[in-house]
């Protein structure tokens, strides 16, 4: 009788273990599928956002911005600075540019059209870098990181292009290919991924690449993220083996 009872207990615990194991695996599969779906969506949106910037479509680029950013920054201001500004650009640390004071908002809204050295209207150019001799041509997706609550995402890319040394310094045409790391920060608002409110600048590679970071960057850094590499995006049906641990 005791032997029979022990077998029943053993089978009971084995069934409990297998049940929990099965539920955990099902839960992970569901989470994995949701995360990969979001990663694919971010991959698509990042490509669209990159293309808008490459086409110097500032109005189209502005549409990707956070609703709070749009409340603080008008489309005219965004176009005047050719996308190279953060939500708090009028504070003490950014209250001047190239040795001069930033014009009043009312003046910017009336004079946001860019002009060349002779005073004629020119086409807008999205500012990837402050260096005008660095031309972005393409990008490579490196990694997508999505917070476990599904509200924040960090997209790491590698910008590629051609850089030219200022001819005024060397008096000849010297150019070379370049690769620079770049980061885009996304936030889900009302079910839609948008560029989060950016308030400060950061840099990588010894200051070679400058990009904007979120206003509450400390909170972003404390989040737990699930990292998805490019191999995972190419192999969605069986992507968990490619996940970056």
N, C-alpha and C positions, 0 to 999 in steps of 0.2 A: 504493500500500500504506500509506504513512504517513497519507494522508488517511482511509483506511478505519479505520486504528487509532485516529486521533484521534476519529472519530465514536463508536467503541465505548467509548472512555474517557469521552467526554462523556455518552453515554447511561447508562453505569454510575453516574457521579456524580449525574446527574439522578434516577435511580431511588433511589439512596441518600438523596438529599435529600428526595424525596417520601415515602419510607418513614419517615424520621425525623419529618418534618412531620406525617404521618398519625398516627404513634404519639403524638406530643405532644398533638395535638388530641383523640385518643381518651382519653388520660390525663386531660386537663383536663376533658373531658366527664364522665368517670367521677367525678372529684373534685368537680366542680360538682354532679352529681346527689346525691352522698353528703352534701355540705355543705347543700344545699337541703333534703334529707330531714331532716337533723338540725335545721335552722332551723325547719322546719314543726313538728317535734316539740316544740321549745322554745317556739314560739309557743303551742301547745296547752297545754303544762304551765304556762307563765307565766299563761295565762288562768285555769286551774284554781287556781293558787296565789293569784292576785289575788282570785278569788271567795271562797276560804276566808277570806282576811283581811277582805274586805268583809262577810262573814257573821259575823264575829267568832268563827269556828270555830277556836279555838286548838288543839284536839286534832287537827283536820284539817291545820292549818298546821304543827304539830309534825312530822307525818309526812313533810313535804318536806325536813326538815333532814338534814344530813350525819350518818352513823353516829357519827363522832367527836364531833360536837356532842351527840348524844344520850347518849353515854357520860359527857360532862362535865356536861350539864344535864338534870335530870329533867323530866318532863312537868309536875310540880307547880311547879317553879321557873319554867318557861316560862309557865304560866298565872298564877302570882302576879304576874309582871312584865308580863303581857299581851303577850308577844312582844318586849318592848323590852329585850333583853339580849344580850350576846355571851358567847362561851365562857369568857372570863377575867374575868367581871364582878366577881370577888372580889379582884382584885389592888389595888394601892395606888391606882391612878387611878380605880377604880370602886368603892371600898370604902365609899362612903356615898351616900346619896340624900336630897335635900331637907333637908340639914343633919343627918340622922340616920344611924346605922349600919345596914347591911343585916342583917336577922335571920339567925340560924343556919339552916342547911339543914333540920335536923330540925324547927325551928319552922315553916318555910315549908311543908314537906310536910304538916303537920297543919292549917295555916291558910291554904291557898292560895285559898280562896273569897273573892271580892271583896265588900266591904260598903260601903253608902252611909254618909252622915254620921250617920245614926241607928243604925247598927249592923246594918241588915237586909241580907241577901244581895242583890246586884245582878248584872245580866248582865255578862259579860266584854265588853271593848271592845279590839280590837286597836289598839295604839299606832302609828299611822303617824308622828305628830309629837308632840313634847312639848307643843305648843300645843293645849289642849282645844277651842279655838274654831275649829279648822280641820277640816272634814269632807270626806273623800275620797268622791267619787261615782263616778268612772270613770277610765279611763286610755287613752292612745293609745300604741301601740307605735311606737318611733322607729327602733331599729336592733338587730340581733342580731349579735354578733361571736363567732366560733367559732375557737378556736386550731387551728393547722394539724395538730396531733397529735390533734385531736378530743376532748381531755380536759377543756377548760375553755370556758366561754361567759359572755359579758357581755350582759345584756339591758337596753337603755336604754328607759325608758318616760317618758311625761309624765302625771303625776297631775293630774286635774281635779276641782274641787269647789267648795265654798262656805266662805268664811272670814268670821268675825264678830269685830268688835273687842270686846274685853272690856267689857261694859256697866258694870262698876264704874269704868272709866276715863272713859267718855264719857257715861254715864247716858242712853243711848238705843240703839236697835237699829240698828247700822250693819253691813251685810254686803256682800260682793262676791264675784265669781267669782275663782278662782285657778287657775294652772297651775304645777306644780313638777316639775322633773326628778327622776328617781329611778332607781336602778340595782339590779338583782338579779344576783348572781354565782352561776353554776351550775357544778357539777363532776360529771363522769361517774364513778360508782363502781359496779363490777360490772355495767356495761351500763345503768345507770339514772341519769338526771339528778337531782341533789339540790342544795339550796342549800349552798354550800361553808361550811367553818368560818369564822365571822366573829369578829374579835377587836378591831377598832377602829372608830371612827366617822369619817365624812368628811362634807363639805358642799359644796354648789354654790350659786351665786347669792348669794354673800356671806353664807353661813350660813343662808339661808332654808330649804333642804332638807337634812336630815341623814339619812344612811344608813350602814349598816355595810359595812366592806370586809374582804377576806380577811386571815387571819393573816400569810400570806407575800405581801403585796401587791406587793412589789418583783419577785418572781418572776412574778407575773401580768402586770405591766407590761412585762416583757422578752419575753413570748411574742409570736410572730407570729400575727396573726389574719386571718381572712377575714370581711369585713363584708357583711352582707346587709341591704338596706333593705326597707321595706314593699312597694314596687312589685315587688321580686323574689319575695316570698312570694305576691303576687297573680297572678304570671305565671310559675309554676314551669316550664312546658315550655320557655320561652325566656328564662330569668332572667339569663343572663350579661351581657346588654346593660344590665341595671339594677344590676349589682354596684357597690358603692361602692369606688372605687380608693384 
